[in-house]
Amino acid sequence: MDIVYHVICLFGVTSGLFWNVIEEVHPLKGAWAMCYTLNNFWNRTWHQNFRRALKTPSRYVARHVACAPKGSWASRQIQYHIAFAISGIYHWAAAKMAIRSENFTKTLAFFAIMPIIMLLEDLAISVAREQLGWRSWRWRVVGYLWTFFALTLLSVGFVDDCVRHGLVTSFPALPFSPTHTILNLWVRSKI
């Protein structure tokens, strides 16, 4: 996937059709090492090639419509909500075009709740830093776990919408499922 994207980028920059300078081209994915917050996951790692399409209208609304000061907490929250609204509508519309008879409400719910969860994450990080002095690199480990579990739990409905209706195929990442094994052992112990 990255090779095709890089060829398109090369063509886009050299022809001037998509980008004028190479600095405008973002990689498909950023560094996974940055995923110790949901904010970092969405802003620095996942779908970097959509960054400009989501940030430009979000910044415009935050600065010119809501008149939130640049770099302020309010500006950041407005940008989260606008970006996820645009992305949610995009994902919902794409799914709806593929299967018109389904409503895909779980997809909309995922994109609606994510900026709220990121707001809570921002508040928790702020309190942890200011009140508790949590600035150590060790807290990044907690952040990685938080990000993994938050995305795993919050994306269940969205992924279910996609897999249930055949929009994406599911396949095992491992030849066996540790989760399936643990759940089976837990269920058997309850019987």
MOFEN-V68303 format. One record per residue. N is the residue number from 1. PHI is phi in radians with two decimals (none if undefined). OMEGA is omega in whole degrees, 0 to 359 (NA if undefined). Layout:
N | PHI | OMEGA
N | PHI | OMEGA
This chain:
1 | none | 180
2 | -1.10 | 182
3 | -1.12 | 179
4 | -1.05 | 179
5 | -1.07 | 180
6 | -1.15 | 176
7 | -1.14 | 177
8 | -1.08 | 178
9 | -1.10 | 179
10 | -1.03 | 178
11 | -1.12 | 181
12 | -1.09 | 181
13 | -1.34 | 183
14 | -1.18 | 180
15 | -1.48 | 183
16 | 1.41 | 181
17 | -1.21 | 186
18 | -1.85 | 183
19 | -2.40 | 178
20 | -1.60 | 181
21 | -2.32 | 183
22 | -1.07 | 181
23 | -1.13 | 180
24 | -1.40 | 182
25 | -1.52 | 177
26 | -1.78 | 176
27 | -1.17 | 177
28 | -1.04 | 180
29 | -2.28 | 175
30 | -1.57 | 182
31 | -1.27 | 178
32 | -1.16 | 179
33 | -1.12 | 181
34 | -1.51 | 187
35 | -1.46 | 178
36 | -1.67 | 169
37 | -2.48 | 176
38 | -1.11 | 178
39 | -1.00 | 178
40 | -1.13 | 179
41 | -0.98 | 183
42 | -1.33 | 185
43 | -1.54 | 186
44 | -2.13 | 185
45 | -2.09 | 190
46 | -1.44 | 174
47 | 0.83 | 182
48 | -1.11 | 181
49 | -1.24 | 177
50 | -1.67 | 188
51 | -0.97 | 182
52 | -1.12 | 181
53 | -1.09 | 180
54 | -1.60 | 184
55 | -1.34 | 183
56 | -1.07 | 178
57 | -1.18 | 179
58 | -1.12 | 178
59 | -1.12 | 181
60 | -1.05 | 180
61 | -1.09 | 182
62 | -1.09 | 186
63 | -1.52 | 189
64 | -1.78 | 179
65 | -1.62 | 181
66 | -1.48 | 180
67 | 0.98 | 177
68 | -1.36 | 180
69 | -1.07 | 179
70 | -0.99 | 178
71 | 1.42 | 182
72 | -1.39 | 178
73 | -1.09 | 180
74 | -1.10 | 179
75 | -1.06 | 180
76 | -1.10 | 181
77 | -1.16 | 178
78 | -1.08 | 179
79 | -1.10 | 176
80 | -1.00 | 185
81 | -1.13 | 180
82 | -1.17 | 181
83 | -1.07 | 180
84 | -1.26 | 175
85 | -1.14 | 179
86 | -1.09 | 181
87 | -1.12 | 179
88 | -1.10 | 178
89 | -1.12 | 178
90 | -1.05 | 180
91 | -1.14 | 180
92 | -1.11 | 181
93 | -1.11 | 178
94 | -1.11 | 178
95 | -1.16 | 180
96 | -1.11 | 178
97 | -1.15 | 180
98 | -1.28 | 182
99 | -2.39 | 186
100 | -1.17 | 185
101 | -1.34 | 181
102 | -1.70 | 182
103 | -1.70 | 177
104 | 0.93 | 180
105 | -1.20 | 179
106 | -1.16 | 176
107 | -1.13 | 178
108 | -1.08 | 180
109 | -1.09 | 179
110 | -1.02 | 183
111 | -1.29 | 177
112 | -1.37 | 184
113 | -1.46 | 185
114 | -1.02 | 179
115 | -1.15 | 177
116 | -1.21 | 177
117 | -1.12 | 178
118 | -1.18 | 174
119 | -1.09 | 178
120 | -1.10 | 177
121 | -1.08 | 178
122 | -1.02 | 179
123 | -1.12 | 180
124 | -1.10 | 179
125 | -1.12 | 180
126 | -1.07 | 179
127 | -1.13 | 181
128 | -1.07 | 180
129 | -1.31 | 186
130 | -1.38 | 185
131 | -1.55 | 186
132 | -1.88 | 179
133 | 1.23 | 182
134 | -1.42 | 179
135 | -2.24 | 184
136 | -1.18 | 176
137 | -1.10 | 180
138 | -1.11 | 179
139 | -1.25 | 174
140 | -1.15 | 177
141 | -1.06 | 176
142 | -1.06 | 179
143 | -1.09 | 177
144 | -1.07 | 179
145 | -1.11 | 178
146 | -0.99 | 183
147 | -1.09 | 180
148 | -1.06 | 183
149 | -1.21 | 179
150 | -1.10 | 179
151 | -1.15 | 179
152 | -1.09 | 182
153 | -1.28 | 184
154 | -1.30 | 184
155 | -1.54 | 183
156 | -0.96 | 182
157 | -1.13 | 179
158 | -1.09 | 179
159 | -1.11 | 178
160 | -1.04 | 177
161 | -0.99 | 183
162 | -1.24 | 184
163 | -1.33 | 183
164 | -1.00 | 184
165 | -1.70 | 175
166 | 1.31 | 179
167 | -1.28 | 172
168 | -2.35 | 178
169 | -1.70 | 177
170 | -1.72 | 177
171 | -2.60 | 181
172 | -1.23 | 177
173 | -1.36 | 180
174 | -2.15 | 178
175 | -1.18 | 176
176 | -2.42 | 182
177 | -1.94 | 177
178 | -1.07 | 179
179 | -1.11 | 179
180 | -1.06 | 179
181 | -1.09 | 180
182 | -1.11 | 179
183 | -1.12 | 177
184 | -1.10 | 178
185 | -1.11 | 180
186 | -1.15 | 180
187 | -1.14 | 180
188 | -1.11 | 180
189 | -1.23 | 180
190 | -1.43 | 182
191 | -1.44 | NA
